[in-house]
Amino acid sequence: MIRIYMPAFTLSLSLSAHAMGYKCIIERVELPSQKNVKVITLLEKQYIGKEFVVNKRTGRTIGAIDNSYAQEPTVIDFGSKDNSYKVINSMTKEEGVGLGSWITALAINEYEETKMKSFTYLHNDKVLFGNCSSY
């Protein structure tokens, strides 16, 4: 029988890296058309300066952005020095009891060499931009 021993500190580092999360602040909102000033103003009041947190392991967001109120999100990339952290989620019209479909995508630029990492969050045709820090 072959036994492989792994130092305890390696395991704890691995688990803590996956348990980390992000705290994010929304700084800008964009829509495909900037013609509807009332809608833009409403979205800016709703989102600008607001915070949300991301559970890095599950991809779930809580706060100004909630990406799991109907379906669980999927982390497709945990990020690295070369890639963004990426989470996607979607719901078909049928899954939403006929209320409509939606898509979300969150990308946090983990590769940026600064403490604050810029993010982009897409919810259907609405795009939010801002910065996140690890916690």
N, C-alpha and C positions, 0 to 999 in steps of 0.2 A: 504494500500500500504506500502510495506517495502522498505526503502531506505538504501543502504549501502554506507557509506562515506569512501573514501580512502584518506589518507593524500597526499598532492601534492608531498611531498619530496619522498615518496615511488614510485610514478609513475615516477618521473624524474630519480631516481636511476635505475629503471627497464629499461627505455628507453636508458639511457646512457650505460648500460651494454651491450645491444644488438648493439649499434652503434659503439662500440669499434672495433678495428682491430688489426692486427699484422704487424710489419715491419720485414722482414726476410732477412737473408744473406745466400747464398748458399756456402757451404764449401767443399763439396765432391760430385763426380759423379761416379756412378757404372753402369756397364752393366753386363749381365749374363756371357759374355765371355770377358776376358781382353786381348785376343789375337790380336785384331785389334788396335794396338798402335796409328795409325793415327786417327781413329775415337775417341778414348779416349782423345787424345791430343786436337782435335777439340772441343769436348764437354767441356773439362776443360777450354779452352779459352773462350768458349761461356758462361759458367755458373759460374765458381768459382769466388767468390768475388762480384757477382752481387746481386742486391736486388730486392725484390718484396714485395708488400703489399697485405694483405688479408682483405676484408670487412667481418667482423665476422658474420654479419647478413645474407648476401647473399652467402658467400663463394667465391665470385669472386676474382680472383687474377689479379694484374696489375704489369707490370714490366718485369723482366727476365722470369717470368712464367705467361702465360695467359691461364686460364682454361675455358674461356667462349667465344672463338672466333667463335664457331659454335653452341653450346648448352649452356644453363644456368646450372651451377653447383647446386648440392643439398647438403645442410648441413644435415648430419645425426646424428650429436652429437655436441652440443655447448661446450662440455668439462666441467670438474668439478675437484674437488680434487681427484676423482677416475678414470676419463676417459680423453682421448684425444679429442681435437676438431677434427672433421672429415668431409671432403667434398669429394664427388665423382662426376664424370661426365663421359659421354660416348657418342659415336656417332657410328651408324652402317654404313656400306658401302653405303647403300641406302640413308641415311641422308646426307652423304658427297658427293653426286652426283657421286658416283662411285670411288671417290679418295681414299677410304680406311676407315677402322674403327679405333677407338682409345678408350682408357680408361685412366682416371686419378683418383688418390686418394691422398689426402693430409691429413696427421695426424700431429697435433701439440700437443705436450705433455703438455697440460694445467695443469695436475696434478703435474708437477715438482715444487718443492718448491723454485725455483730460479727465478730471474727476466728474464733470458733468458730461453726460452723453446725450446728444440730440436724438429726438424721436419723431416718428411720423405715425399717425394713427388714421386709418381710413375706416369710415362707417358709411357704406353705400357711396353717396356722392360728396360727403362732408369729409374734409381732411383737417386734422389738428396737428399742430407742430409745437414743440417745446423741448424741455431738457429734463433728464433724469439723473439721479445719483443712486449709487448702490447703498443698501442698508443691510 
